[in-house]
Amino acid sequence: MVIQIYEHCGTWAFTDKARGLTHEPFVAGIPEIIDFCIDAYGDKTKETHRIVFSAEDFPLCQGHMTKTSNEHGGAWYQFDVQDGGFKGWLCPATLKFFDSHPEKIYFAFDI
């Protein structure tokens, strides 16, 4: 799956009209994960970034997040990097892409 993210109202967001999502914001730690990934893998000169993601590993995958718990219809995920890690919450809009919150979400930026 693919989304195009952009800054909106002070956070990262995306629109997927086919799934009924407009300016869907990322919150609760996910913007910090996105910032880290753009610095590490993305093209910092762009105003928008494409994220390819899947519940399965795929060629050119740059990383993954592991589900740690469910809360308020969403799920908390851990993203580990060499110098530490990040924790972020993905809201129920995730279920527009998956039947349930996957145990792992694999991703790549700007490929």
Protein Blocks (a to p, Z undefined) as FASTA:
>chain_A
ZZddddeehiacdddfknopahiaceehllmmmmmmmmmmmcfkbmbdcddddfbdcehi
abdcddfbdcehiacdddddfklccdddddfklmmmbmbdcfbdcddehZZ
